């Protein structure tokens, strides 16, 4: 292929000026309801915050840049069990002192502010750091607490000002809260039962993104970097505490406490500070290398569950150190690399420097109990968090409007670092279906926002940890790598890290690093203005669909780009992206040349002298952020090739075709007739990469036909698609099979059983019976989800109680959550009633309660309607149990999508009864009802056309007798993870699942997780 060497000109592009350190932007909060959750996903927004849109333009939440913090010295004494709380102290609080040394940058300051959101402040004193000379404060108003903006304002005495260039030391004495659950972030408490059934307590911190102010008064913005010295006064009866750095001194005190002093951290942001005080946590796995230490920490009875995390951690760290050309262990003297598992944690994991904290199921692995998907997520989330050591710890976004700099890089290396260390797992390929396709889904709404957009208040910040920052940020980096070459990409990353280490970064710093790397290339394959290219993709929301029209007679291909919206009624825009063009043809297929032949910078373009006798495919291996829609003739040529021999086309482009076809049909850019003709190759294709997006697409369609009389016909069509691939993967797990085969079976059988595939159901029910009567080996962890669910759907209360008891006895969180999901599948009233009551007890962790409701809705088609009276009778208890306002709203929004029209009418009546007392729940439920009715209407409008297609395809397809039986549909199609708990939460890794579940990522964003 020829190369267009014309310099890329972007004069027609609207390039947004970069923000400097003093600028304040305006912006908008986005609250998107997600049809899944980025497994461990974004943080929730409180309704009252979302309603107050003005906060997005209120820069008063930001600290002025008058001061520059240099160091913190923090001392904490926690009181969180009755036995360790002395008289005169309040249980579940902590005493704190913090010394902050800072420079003065602005003259004539008579007052200044820092962040603070503790229980109360006891005293404030100010000194000149050099000689500890006291600086007088205003009598009676020396410090003032601003609760709205969470500021502590220090007022100097009249006539006193801070001197520029002079270092000062601020001392604040305070009392902080130890919050009841991790959902409140800050400093929180948790507990676990040890091997003897004794309850043991622990204290942990989760300070990202705006919660260091709950642990200690601070400059709580990522751009302010300092060193931190942590001191913990723990009860003498407790275990050794942990923090970011190694323990330096341990000094017994006379009050049954031990003072633990930790080494000083590197320069870092305040949200990366962490400390962990516990009765029983310990090192459960250790590489025993003092120079390159890597350890796994967990509760005392988790022995044996840290070996896998230890096994993968060192190779991933070493790979990143080599690839980025900066060794992690040289970042600071004595730096450690601990990973700690917390039974209670609000997100998937958080990248505290030197002590990364994970939710247990994202770090602990137990052979025979953990399935392959969860095991793989331990690897990818570990890689995500380790990548943060460079992108997030060593350098940090200047402010949260650029959180994609932290999370985009971490999400990119989540797959590529794991792939570098373990290439046999094919994670570089899995990145496409987990992140690229998720980005395309998340960024297709009319309400989506650019990678960078303005945030100010804590709720604004929370709302920016979305699928855009994670999946689109990571996909943008993949596109960039193939645009400039991997060698240049690596050089640019080194330039970026070396230039900004121990500092904050703006996007402009990254743009400059790439420009320098390109300037250093001796030969450029394509000349371009890289700063303009990157700027457009960072500052513009959305992405294009590339419309391809082949003219075989003229040997030309006409290209046209326009913004892709998933909604058919969305108004078109005039946006034009700089679009890397890659393609291959039937006459000369080349699946490995991923460098663009040109960058398309206009609305339309034409490729000349292309051999166009057969099919063409654009966006080779789907490395770029755009969809492709071909003219009908080309679609039909692709359909013919795929049905004749699908293996001729690369598996990633087959996956792309499936994902694009469903999106194009949904947006009405492609007819259902042509789309299903293309999809017929799925009857022969058994690739995991192809079936992963196919399951999501079929789920979406089926859920819109769920309440139509013609659903059984559509299900028969789905069985005909599934027959071959189910026969290929089978129902049994081979210990030596490839991970993608195990994953394919895992997702396929969950889907098949859930839509009533009789062979799948029968196999599952029989396995469950064998398991119940002692044949544990009959239910491998990788077939446990659908087996337990179908066993309980067909079972009685005794069966339900059997799994409930087994869950209670489990010592593995992944297994515990899997059984909680299964318990929601029961169909007898006694079991359903016990399940709903269970959700509101301490036997279900607060972090799992919203998901537990969704497990119930998905468990059976009648469950959502059954839940309405329970929700009505327990609104107050539910509000208390789920803790966060956004999660409370989620209870009321999630249920609507599982109700038919009669159920929606009943639900409307219930909502009207609670409207006055719970307006946020009423609003969330009412909005969800409108969406549910729109989906039902879509199904009613399209059902005749879809069933005609089904009838036509079924007449030419011979199905097996095991799949022609059409039982009453047991439940809505499962969209992998429910649309609930926020896990990618700030600073957390995310677990990607079928693309459908990533659908509307964003603020609630799933609230992903």
HELIX and SHEET records of a PDB file:
HELIX    1   1 UNK A   47  UNK A   51  1                                   5    
HELIX    2   2 UNK A   53  UNK A   57  5                                   5    
HELIX    3   3 UNK A   59  UNK A   61  5                                   3    
HELIX    4   4 UNK A   82  UNK A   84  5                                   3    
HELIX    5   5 UNK A  182  UNK A  184  5                                   3    
HELIX    6   6 UNK A  212  UNK A  215  1                                   4    
HELIX    7   7 UNK A  270  UNK A  272  5                                   3    
HELIX    8   8 UNK A  307  UNK A  324  1                                  18    
HELIX    9   9 UNK A  328  UNK A  330  5                                   3    
HELIX   10  10 UNK A  360  UNK A  362  5                                   3    
HELIX   11  11 UNK A  372  UNK A  387  1                                  16    
HELIX   12  12 UNK A  400  UNK A  402  5                                   3    
HELIX   13  13 UNK A  403  UNK A  421  1                                  19    
HELIX   14  14 UNK A  423  UNK A  425  5                                   3    
HELIX   15  15 UNK A  427  UNK A  431  1                                   5    
HELIX   16  16 UNK A  432  UNK A  436  3                                   5    
HELIX   17  17 UNK A  437  UNK A  442  1                                   6    
HELIX   18  18 UNK A  458  UNK A  463  1                                   6    
HELIX   19  19 UNK A  467  UNK A  467  1                                   1    
HELIX   20  20 UNK A  468  UNK A  472  3                                   5    
HELIX   21  21 UNK A  473  UNK A  484  1                                  12    
HELIX   22  22 UNK A  486  UNK A  500  1                                  15    
HELIX   23  23 UNK A  507  UNK A  519  1                                  13    
HELIX   24  24 UNK A  530  UNK A  539  1                                  10    
HELIX   25  25 UNK A  620  UNK A  622  5                                   3    
HELIX   26  26 UNK A  632  UNK A  645  1                                  14    
HELIX   27  27 UNK A  646  UNK A  648  5                                   3    
HELIX   28  28 UNK A  651  UNK A  666  1                                  16    
HELIX   29  29 UNK A  672  UNK A  679  1                                   8    
HELIX   30  30 UNK A  680  UNK A  683  5                                   4    
HELIX   31  31 UNK A  688  UNK A  705  1                                  18    
HELIX   32  32 UNK A  711  UNK A  729  1                                  19    
HELIX   33  33 UNK A  739  UNK A  754  1                                  16    
HELIX   34  34 UNK A  758  UNK A  772  1                                  15    
HELIX   35  35 UNK A  776  UNK A  778  5                                   3    
HELIX   36  36 UNK A  781  UNK A  783  5                                   3    
HELIX   37  37 UNK A  784  UNK A  793  1                                  10    
HELIX   38  38 UNK A  797  UNK A  809  1                                  13    
HELIX   39  39 UNK A  813  UNK A  823  1                                  11    
HELIX   40  40 UNK A  829  UNK A  839  1                                  11    
HELIX   41  41 UNK A  846  UNK A  848  5                                   3    
HELIX   42  42 UNK A  849  UNK A  859  1                                  11    
HELIX   43  43 UNK A  863  UNK A  873  1                                  11    
HELIX   44  44 UNK A  875  UNK A  882  1                                   8    
HELIX   45  45 UNK A  885  UNK A  894  1                                  10    
HELIX   46  46 UNK A  895  UNK A  898  5                                   4    
HELIX   47  47 UNK A  901  UNK A  914  1                                  14    
HELIX   48  48 UNK A  919  UNK A  955  1                                  37    
HELIX   49  49 UNK A  961  UNK A  964  1                                   4    
HELIX   50  50 UNK A  995  UNK A  998  5                                   4    
SHEET    1   A 8 UNK A 134  UNK A 135  0                                        
SHEET    2   A 8 UNK A 120  UNK A 128 -1                                        
SHEET    3   A 8 UNK A 167  UNK A 177 -1                                        
SHEET    4   A 8 UNK A  93  UNK A 104 -1                                        
SHEET    5   A 8 UNK A  67  UNK A  79 -1                                        
SHEET    6   A 8 UNK A 225  UNK A 235  1                                        
SHEET    7   A 8 UNK A 257  UNK A 262 -1                                        
SHEET    8   A 8 UNK A 247  UNK A 252 -1                                        
SHEET    1   B 7 UNK A 134  UNK A 135  0                                        
SHEET    2   B 7 UNK A 120  UNK A 128 -1                                        
SHEET    3   B 7 UNK A 167  UNK A 177 -1                                        
SHEET    4   B 7 UNK A  93  UNK A 104 -1                                        
SHEET    5   B 7 UNK A  67  UNK A  79 -1                                        
SHEET    6   B 7 UNK A 225  UNK A 235  1                                        
SHEET    7   B 7 UNK A 268  UNK A 269 -1                                        
SHEET    1   C 3 UNK A 111  UNK A 115  0                                        
SHEET    2   C 3 UNK A 151  UNK A 155 -1                                        
SHEET    3   C 3 UNK A 143  UNK A 146 -1                                        
SHEET    1   D 4 UNK A 186  UNK A 193  0                                        
SHEET    2   D 4 UNK A 199  UNK A 206 -1                                        
SHEET    3   D 4 UNK A 275  UNK A 278 -1                                        
SHEET    4   D 4 UNK A 242  UNK A 243 -1                                        
SHEET    1   E 5 UNK A 282  UNK A 286  0                                        
SHEET    2   E 5 UNK A 295  UNK A 298 -1                                        
SHEET    3   E 5 UNK A 338  UNK A 342  1                                        
SHEET    4   E 5 UNK A 355  UNK A 359  1                                        
SHEET    5   E 5 UNK A 349  UNK A 350 -1                                        
SHEET    1   F 2 UNK A 395  UNK A 397  0                                        
SHEET    2   F 2 UNK A 503  UNK A 505  1                                        
SHEET    1   G 4 UNK A 604  UNK A 607  0                                        
SHEET    2   G 4 UNK A 556  UNK A 563 -1                                        
SHEET    3   G 4 UNK A 544  UNK A 551 -1                                        
SHEET    4   G 4 UNK A 626  UNK A 630  1                                        
SHEET    1   H 2 UNK A 579  UNK A 581  0                                        
SHEET    2   H 2 UNK A 598  UNK A 600 -1                                        
SHEET    1   I 2 UNK A 583  UNK A 585  0                                        
SHEET    2   I 2 UNK A 616  UNK A 618 -1                                        
END                                                                             
